[in-house]
Amino acid sequence: MSAELKENLRRIVSEVSEVDVIPDDTDFRELGIDSMMGIEIVAEIERTYKISVPESELKNMTSLTRVFELVQATLAATPAS
């Protein structure tokens, strides 16, 4: 699941940002991903995975790896419905 999750997140980030290659640990700012795109990325992740990302976590979502860690932890803490 985790490899699939990371690739799905990579796809979301790529589609929203229109950046073709999203390396795991490259800072989003280096890829030209600004805060408005970040908000769009989070909104798409929330819709896709039916989770809520706390606003306080947005500043920590600076790379694909950081997004993956946050989403994985949130999914693990969310009770199955």
N, CA, C and O atoms as CSV, one atom per row, in Angstrom:
chain,resi,resn,atom,element,x,y,z
A,1,MET,N,N,0.823,-1.202,0.000
A,1,MET,CA,C,0.000,0.000,0.000
A,1,MET,C,C,0.859,1.256,0.000
A,1,MET,O,O,0.517,2.233,-0.666
A,2,SER,N,N,1.966,1.249,0.733
A,2,SER,CA,C,2.720,2.493,0.867
A,2,SER,C,C,3.348,2.937,-0.452
A,2,SER,O,O,3.377,4.134,-0.738
A,3,ALA,N,N,3.851,2.006,-1.262
A,3,ALA,CA,C,4.411,2.397,-2.561
A,3,ALA,C,C,3.308,2.933,-3.467
A,3,ALA,O,O,3.511,3.902,-4.198
A,4,GLU,N,N,2.154,2.302,-3.414
A,4,GLU,CA,C,1.010,2.748,-4.207
A,4,GLU,C,C,0.544,4.128,-3.735
A,4,GLU,O,O,0.237,4.997,-4.551
A,5,LEU,N,N,0.494,4.322,-2.432
A,5,LEU,CA,C,0.104,5.615,-1.875
A,5,LEU,C,C,1.062,6.705,-2.342
A,5,LEU,O,O,0.626,7.772,-2.775
A,6,LYS,N,N,2.357,6.443,-2.257
A,6,LYS,CA,C,3.341,7.452,-2.656
A,6,LYS,C,C,3.192,7.796,-4.138
A,6,LYS,O,O,3.278,8.967,-4.507
A,7,GLU,N,N,2.971,6.803,-4.982
A,7,GLU,CA,C,2.820,7.072,-6.412
A,7,GLU,C,C,1.522,7.834,-6.700
A,7,GLU,O,O,1.493,8.693,-7.581
A,8,ASN,N,N,0.464,7.528,-5.974
A,8,ASN,CA,C,-0.787,8.285,-6.142
A,8,ASN,C,C,-0.602,9.736,-5.726
A,8,ASN,O,O,-1.096,10.645,-6.394
A,9,LEU,N,N,0.106,9.955,-4.626
A,9,LEU,CA,C,0.387,11.317,-4.178
A,9,LEU,C,C,1.273,12.039,-5.193
A,9,LEU,O,O,1.059,13.217,-5.478
A,10,ARG,N,N,2.258,11.341,-5.735
A,10,ARG,CA,C,3.128,11.922,-6.765
A,10,ARG,C,C,2.285,12.375,-7.966
A,10,ARG,O,O,2.505,13.453,-8.519
A,11,ARG,N,N,1.326,11.541,-8.356
A,11,ARG,CA,C,0.444,11.871,-9.483
A,11,ARG,C,C,-0.386,13.112,-9.171
A,11,ARG,O,O,-0.511,14.000,-10.014
A,12,ILE,N,N,-0.953,13.181,-7.969
A,12,ILE,CA,C,-1.760,14.339,-7.573
A,12,ILE,C,C,-0.916,15.607,-7.618
A,12,ILE,O,O,-1.329,16.611,-8.198
A,13,VAL,N,N,0.258,15.560,-7.010
A,13,VAL,CA,C,1.131,16.740,-6.982
A,13,VAL,C,C,1.509,17.140,-8.402
A,13,VAL,O,O,1.507,18.325,-8.733
A,14,SER,N,N,1.828,16.175,-9.233
A,14,SER,CA,C,2.221,16.453,-10.615
A,14,SER,C,C,1.074,17.082,-11.400
A,14,SER,O,O,1.277,18.058,-12.121
A,15,GLU,N,N,-0.127,16.529,-11.264
A,15,GLU,CA,C,-1.277,17.047,-12.007
A,15,GLU,C,C,-1.628,18.464,-11.579
A,15,GLU,O,O,-1.873,19.322,-12.427
A,16,VAL,N,N,-1.656,18.718,-10.288
A,16,VAL,CA,C,-2.034,20.046,-9.796
A,16,VAL,C,C,-0.967,21.077,-10.154
A,16,VAL,O,O,-1.289,22.188,-10.575
A,17,SER,N,N,0.288,20.712,-9.988
A,17,SER,CA,C,1.381,21.668,-10.197
A,17,SER,C,C,1.821,21.771,-11.652
A,17,SER,O,O,2.510,22.718,-12.030
A,18,GLU,N,N,1.418,20.788,-12.476
A,18,GLU,CA,C,1.854,20.703,-13.862
A,18,GLU,C,C,3.376,20.557,-13.972
A,18,GLU,O,O,3.990,21.008,-14.939
A,19,VAL,N,N,3.968,19.914,-12.955
A,19,VAL,CA,C,5.392,19.576,-12.957
A,19,VAL,C,C,5.463,18.083,-13.262
A,19,VAL,O,O,4.885,17.270,-12.541
A,20,ASP,N,N,6.168,17.724,-14.325
A,20,ASP,CA,C,6.182,16.330,-14.773
A,20,ASP,C,C,6.900,15.383,-13.815
A,20,ASP,O,O,6.423,14.275,-13.569
A,21,VAL,N,N,8.033,15.805,-13.276
A,21,VAL,CA,C,8.840,14.934,-12.429
A,21,VAL,C,C,8.839,15.491,-11.011
A,21,VAL,O,O,9.261,16.623,-10.779
A,22,ILE,N,N,8.358,14.682,-10.061
A,22,ILE,CA,C,8.299,15.072,-8.654
A,22,ILE,C,C,9.213,14.135,-7.867
A,22,ILE,O,O,8.784,13.052,-7.469
A,23,PRO,N,N,10.477,14.538,-7.634
A,23,PRO,CA,C,11.375,13.708,-6.828
A,23,PRO,C,C,10.889,13.643,-5.376
A,23,PRO,O,O,10.214,14.556,-4.900
A,24,ASP,N,N,11.232,12.574,-4.690
A,24,ASP,CA,C,10.762,12.371,-3.317
A,24,ASP,C,C,11.138,13.505,-2.367
A,24,ASP,O,O,10.288,13.999,-1.626
A,25,ASP,N,N,12.391,13.916,-2.383
A,25,ASP,CA,C,12.878,14.817,-1.338
A,25,ASP,C,C,13.175,16.246,-1.789
A,25,ASP,O,O,13.700,17.039,-1.007
A,26,THR,N,N,12.853,16.582,-3.015
A,26,THR,CA,C,13.092,17.942,-3.491
A,26,THR,C,C,12.030,18.871,-2.915
A,26,THR,O,O,10.836,18.575,-2.959
A,27,ASP,N,N,12.486,19.996,-2.375
A,27,ASP,CA,C,11.569,20.988,-1.802
A,27,ASP,C,C,10.632,21.477,-2.909
A,27,ASP,O,O,11.074,21.798,-4.012
A,28,PHE,N,N,9.346,21.530,-2.602
A,28,PHE,CA,C,8.358,21.952,-3.590
A,28,PHE,C,C,8.675,23.336,-4.159
A,28,PHE,O,O,8.422,23.589,-5.336
A,29,ARG,N,N,9.220,24.224,-3.345
A,29,ARG,CA,C,9.547,25.572,-3.835
A,29,ARG,C,C,10.564,25.504,-4.968
A,29,ARG,O,O,10.513,26.307,-5.900
A,30,GLU,N,N,11.482,24.554,-4.892
A,30,GLU,CA,C,12.478,24.384,-5.959
A,30,GLU,C,C,11.823,23.925,-7.263
A,30,GLU,O,O,12.381,24.115,-8.343
A,31,LEU,N,N,10.651,23.326,-7.157
A,31,LEU,CA,C,9.919,22.856,-8.334
A,31,LEU,C,C,8.931,23.903,-8.844
A,31,LEU,O,O,8.222,23.674,-9.824
A,32,GLY,N,N,8.891,25.058,-8.166
A,32,GLY,CA,C,7.966,26.115,-8.566
A,32,GLY,C,C,6.569,25.946,-8.009
A,32,GLY,O,O,5.630,26.594,-8.471
A,33,ILE,N,N,6.423,25.077,-7.015
A,33,ILE,CA,C,5.117,24.858,-6.396
A,33,ILE,C,C,4.954,25.879,-5.279
A,33,ILE,O,O,5.685,25.855,-4.290
A,34,ASP,N,N,3.976,26.785,-5.451
A,34,ASP,CA,C,3.769,27.839,-4.465
A,34,ASP,C,C,2.657,27.458,-3.480
A,34,ASP,O,O,2.090,26.368,-3.558
A,35,SER,N,N,2.360,28.362,-2.566
A,35,SER,CA,C,1.388,28.063,-1.510
A,35,SER,C,C,-0.023,27.847,-2.062
A,35,SER,O,O,-0.776,27.037,-1.523
A,36,MET,N,N,-0.384,28.552,-3.116
A,36,MET,CA,C,-1.720,28.355,-3.699
A,36,MET,C,C,-1.838,26.951,-4.306
A,36,MET,O,O,-2.868,26.293,-4.156
A,37,MET,N,N,-0.801,26.503,-4.980
A,37,MET,CA,C,-0.805,25.136,-5.511
A,37,MET,C,C,-0.829,24.143,-4.366
A,37,MET,O,O,-1.479,23.102,-4.454
A,38,GLY,N,N,-0.116,24.466,-3.281
A,38,GLY,CA,C,-0.112,23.597,-2.104
A,38,GLY,C,C,-1.505,23.398,-1.551
A,38,GLY,O,O,-1.873,22.287,-1.170
A,39,ILE,N,N,-2.287,24.470,-1.505
A,39,ILE,CA,C,-3.665,24.377,-1.020
A,39,ILE,C,C,-4.493,23.494,-1.951
A,39,ILE,O,O,-5.299,22.685,-1.490
A,40,GLU,N,N,-4.293,23.649,-3.258
A,40,GLU,CA,C,-5.008,22.808,-4.227
A,40,GLU,C,C,-4.608,21.343,-4.075
A,40,GLU,O,O,-5.456,20.455,-4.164
A,41,ILE,N,N,-3.331,21.091,-3.847
A,41,ILE,CA,C,-2.838,19.722,-3.662
A,41,ILE,C,C,-3.490,19.102,-2.428
A,41,ILE,O,O,-3.969,17.970,-2.478
A,42,VAL,N,N,-3.507,19.842,-1.327
A,42,VAL,CA,C,-4.121,19.335,-0.089
A,42,VAL,C,C,-5.600,19.071,-0.302
A,42,VAL,O,O,-6.113,18.050,0.156
A,43,ALA,N,N,-6.296,19.968,-0.987
A,43,ALA,CA,C,-7.731,19.770,-1.241
A,43,ALA,C,C,-7.971,18.494,-2.041
A,43,ALA,O,O,-8.905,17.746,-1.752
A,44,GLU,N,N,-7.138,18.245,-3.037
A,44,GLU,CA,C,-7.285,17.029,-3.843
A,44,GLU,C,C,-6.982,15.781,-3.010
A,44,GLU,O,O,-7.670,14.768,-3.138
A,45,ILE,N,N,-5.965,15.851,-2.167
A,45,ILE,CA,C,-5.642,14.719,-1.281
A,45,ILE,C,C,-6.799,14.456,-0.330
A,45,ILE,O,O,-7.169,13.303,-0.110
A,46,GLU,N,N,-7.372,15.510,0.236
A,46,GLU,CA,C,-8.501,15.343,1.160
A,46,GLU,C,C,-9.693,14.703,0.454
A,46,GLU,O,O,-10.350,13.826,1.014
A,47,ARG,N,N,-9.970,15.140,-0.770
A,47,ARG,CA,C,-11.085,14.554,-1.546
A,47,ARG,C,C,-10.806,13.092,-1.875
A,47,ARG,O,O,-11.679,12.236,-1.725
A,48,THR,N,N,-9.607,12.817,-2.317
A,48,THR,CA,C,-9.259,11.469,-2.760
A,48,THR,C,C,-9.280,10.463,-1.611
A,48,THR,O,O,-9.805,9.358,-1.750
A,49,TYR,N,N,-8.705,10.855,-0.481
A,49,TYR,CA,C,-8.552,9.913,0.633
A,49,TYR,C,C,-9.560,10.118,1.761
A,49,TYR,O,O,-9.517,9.424,2.777
A,50,LYS,N,N,-10.470,11.080,1.572
A,50,LYS,CA,C,-11.510,11.340,2.565
A,50,LYS,C,C,-10.923,11.545,3.965
A,50,LYS,O,O,-11.368,10.954,4.949
A,51,ILE,N,N,-9.903,12.410,4.007
A,51,ILE,CA,C,-9.261,12.766,5.267
A,51,ILE,C,C,-9.277,14.282,5.393
A,51,ILE,O,O,-9.588,15.001,4.443
A,52,SER,N,N,-8.940,14.744,6.572
A,52,SER,CA,C,-8.816,16.176,6.809
A,52,SER,C,C,-7.389,16.464,7.259
A,52,SER,O,O,-6.907,15.904,8.244
A,53,VAL,N,N,-6.732,17.337,6.530
A,53,VAL,CA,C,-5.367,17.731,6.872
A,53,VAL,C,C,-5.457,19.010,7.687
A,53,VAL,O,O,-5.968,20.016,7.195
A,54,PRO,N,N,-4.970,18.993,8.925
A,54,PRO,CA,C,-5.031,20.205,9.745
A,54,PRO,C,C,-4.266,21.357,9.075
A,54,PRO,O,O,-3.182,21.161,8.524
A,55,GLU,N,N,-4.844,22.540,9.133
A,55,GLU,CA,C,-4.215,23.711,8.524
A,55,GLU,C,C,-2.797,23.930,9.048
A,55,GLU,O,O,-1.923,24.408,8.326
A,56,SER,N,N,-2.586,23.575,10.309
A,56,SER,CA,C,-1.259,23.752,10.911
A,56,SER,C,C,-0.198,22.876,10.255
A,56,SER,O,O,0.995,23.146,10.397
A,57,GLU,N,N,-0.612,21.828,9.537
A,57,GLU,CA,C,0.332,20.917,8.880
A,57,GLU,C,C,0.753,21.393,7.493
A,57,GLU,O,O,1.718,20.875,6.931
A,58,LEU,N,N,0.048,22.367,6.939
A,58,LEU,CA,C,0.354,22.802,5.574
A,58,LEU,C,C,1.800,23.246,5.419
A,58,LEU,O,O,2.435,22.959,4.404
A,59,LYS,N,N,2.322,23.946,6.420
A,59,LYS,CA,C,3.699,24.446,6.325
A,59,LYS,C,C,4.723,23.311,6.338
A,59,LYS,O,O,5.866,23.503,5.924
A,60,ASN,N,N,4.320,22.136,6.808
A,60,ASN,CA,C,5.232,20.987,6.871
A,60,ASN,C,C,5.232,20.151,5.590
A,60,ASN,O,O,6.060,19.254,5.428
A,61,MET,N,N,4.315,20.444,4.696
A,61,MET,CA,C,4.180,19.662,3.467
A,61,MET,C,C,5.064,20.280,2.388
A,61,MET,O,O,4.575,20.915,1.453
A,62,THR,N,N,6.375,20.082,2.534
A,62,THR,CA,C,7.352,20.757,1.683
A,62,THR,C,C,7.973,19.875,0.618
A,62,THR,O,O,8.704,20.364,-0.243
A,63,SER,N,N,7.694,18.588,0.664
A,63,SER,CA,C,8.230,17.658,-0.334
A,63,SER,C,C,7.290,16.459,-0.425
A,63,SER,O,O,6.426,16.272,0.431
A,64,LEU,N,N,7.464,15.661,-1.455
A,64,LEU,CA,C,6.623,14.475,-1.604
A,64,LEU,C,C,6.781,13.555,-0.396
A,64,LEU,O,O,5.798,12.989,0.082
A,65,THR,N,N,7.987,13.402,0.092
A,65,THR,CA,C,8.214,12.549,1.251
A,65,THR,C,C,7.439,13.055,2.459
A,65,THR,O,O,6.819,12.266,3.173
A,66,ARG,N,N,7.466,14.357,2.694
A,66,ARG,CA,C,6.742,14.931,3.846
A,66,ARG,C,C,5.230,14.769,3.677
A,66,ARG,O,O,4.528,14.463,4.641
A,67,VAL,N,N,4.729,14.970,2.462
A,67,VAL,CA,C,3.301,14.773,2.193
A,67,VAL,C,C,2.932,13.318,2.441
A,67,VAL,O,O,1.928,13.030,3.092
A,68,PHE,N,N,3.739,12.408,1.924
A,68,PHE,CA,C,3.503,10.977,2.103
A,68,PHE,C,C,3.451,10.609,3.582
A,68,PHE,O,O,2.539,9.903,4.013
A,69,GLU,N,N,4.425,11.081,4.364
A,69,GLU,CA,C,4.463,10.758,5.796
A,69,GLU,C,C,3.213,11.266,6.506
A,69,GLU,O,O,2.634,10.561,7.333
A,70,LEU,N,N,2.803,12.477,6.186
A,70,LEU,CA,C,1.626,13.052,6.830
A,70,LEU,C,C,0.356,12.293,6.446
A,70,LEU,O,O,-0.457,11.963,7.309
A,71,VAL,N,N,0.188,12.019,5.164
A,71,VAL,CA,C,-1.019,11.315,4.706
A,71,VAL,C,C,-1.043,9.894,5.262
A,71,VAL,O,O,-2.091,9.416,5.696
A,72,GLN,N,N,0.091,9.225,5.251
A,72,GLN,CA,C,0.159,7.862,5.787
A,72,GLN,C,C,-0.219,7.847,7.273
A,72,GLN,O,O,-0.986,6.988,7.707
A,73,ALA,N,N,0.312,8.786,8.047
A,73,ALA,CA,C,-0.002,8.859,9.483
A,73,ALA,C,C,-1.482,9.190,9.688
A,73,ALA,O,O,-2.127,8.627,10.573
A,74,THR,N,N,-2.015,10.088,8.884
A,74,THR,CA,C,-3.427,10.466,9.009
A,74,THR,C,C,-4.335,9.286,8.673
A,74,THR,O,O,-5.319,9.033,9.367
A,75,LEU,N,N,-4.000,8.571,7.613
A,75,LEU,CA,C,-4.800,7.400,7.244
A,75,LEU,C,C,-4.745,6.326,8.329
A,75,LEU,O,O,-5.756,5.688,8.622
A,76,ALA,N,N,-3.582,6.126,8.920
A,76,ALA,CA,C,-3.427,5.128,9.981
A,76,ALA,C,C,-4.245,5.493,11.217
A,76,ALA,O,O,-4.735,4.615,11.927
A,77,ALA,N,N,-4.388,6.789,11.467
A,77,ALA,CA,C,-5.102,7.251,12.666
A,77,ALA,C,C,-6.604,7.389,12.428
A,77,ALA,O,O,-7.361,7.605,13.374
A,78,THR,N,N,-7.040,7.267,11.178
A,78,THR,CA,C,-8.456,7.423,10.839
A,78,THR,C,C,-9.160,6.084,10.945
A,78,THR,O,O,-8.771,5.115,10.293
A,79,PRO,N,N,-10.211,6.032,11.781
A,79,PRO,CA,C,-10.940,4.770,11.904
A,79,PRO,C,C,-11.601,4.383,10.581
A,79,PRO,O,O,-12.115,5.243,9.865
A,80,ALA,N,N,-11.585,3.123,10.268
A,80,ALA,CA,C,-12.234,2.632,9.045
A,80,ALA,C,C,-13.732,2.797,9.183
A,80,ALA,O,O,-14.302,2.553,10.246
A,81,SER,N,N,-14.365,3.213,8.099
A,81,SER,CA,C,-15.832,3.405,8.161
A,81,SER,C,C,-16.568,2.323,7.428
A,81,SER,O,O,-17.798,2.335,7.384
